[in-house]
Amino acid sequence: MQIIWNINTLPPAESSVVTLGTFDGVHLGHQTILAELKTRANNLQARATMVTFEPHPQLVLNNPSRPPHEVLTTIEEKIEILNQLGLDRLVVANFSPAFAGLEPERFVTEILLERLKMREIIIGHDHAFGRARSGNLELLERMGAEQGFAVASLPPYRVEDEIVSSTKIRHYLQKGLMETATAMLGRSYSINGLVVHGEGRGRGMGFPTINLRPFSPYKLVPRAGIYASRCHLDGKCYAAATYIGKKPTFAAEERVIETYIIDFDGQLYGQEVRVDFIAFIREDTRFASTNALVEQIKQDINKSVEVLASQSSY
């Protein structure tokens, strides 16, 4: 997959079939658009091209009085997924206040038509872009009739009669409803990060954990609690149990992500790992004693092993 990082210096290219959007999560609805994009590009012998935005527009336009927007996929994660899905070319547009104010007609003409030689554009059912989100299906169809490109808008993708969207997936992750989020994503939700030093309490209790620091401070972290999980490191996948929370038994102040990798022994400080969240096991709880916590951890690990054995791997 070719990646273009600077849309302003994008050289004129051969003909393209284009899709446009943030595609946060690259969920099943997005994947349906990508499949159609590849089919149409193949029929026209053109390049299947996605134009996406970085950072996420909500991080740039977010009201400072509201909590920062949380993303489902960092740009690095998005690239990895799109590469696996067989996209020909990804154009990463730097999203800024100035870019947000760009008139959609100018964007279509100067970028999509002049530089990408767009012959068709495919968008989702509710997609809008450009200044004040004025770039919509109606505008594209009018411009297409005038300038000779085709426009297709795909209907919403549904899972069990519910429309799949990034917003709904965030909601389910924040509620700990991992199975529903997984069904909409088409894979388990995951966090990539670096193993950092913690307080060492887990090792002292007989359950050494890795402390995961996500690569992006804007990456959505699921609801506090215990999760059956899988940990990917050095090309291998391990069964695991992951804790998210503030350690109420020890009155900690900062939220942590700690993963106990089952049947693994070794130092991982400074290494990159990926944790997949498979199922929510229980809520975060304060225990009366360390011994009570240790007994619960044993149960959590056993439950995680049981859940993982019964789940298909995404």
Buried (B, 14 or more C-beta within 10 A) or exposed (E): BEEBEEBEEBEEBEBBBBBBBBBBBBBBBBBBBBBBBBEBBEEBEBBBBBBBBBBBBBBBEEEEEEEEBBBBBBBEBBBBBBEEBEBBBBBBBBBEEEBBEBEBBEBBBEBBBEBBBBBBBBBBEEBBBBBEEEBBBEBBEEBBEEEEBBBBBBEEBEBEEEBBBBEBBBEBBBEBBBEBBBBBBBBBBBBBBBBEEBEEBBEEBEBBBBBBEBBBEBBBBBBBBBBBBBBBBEEEEBBBBBBBBEBEBEEEEEEBBBBBBBEBEEEBEEEBBBBBBBBBBEEBBEBEEEEEBEEBBEEBBEBBBEBBEEBEEB
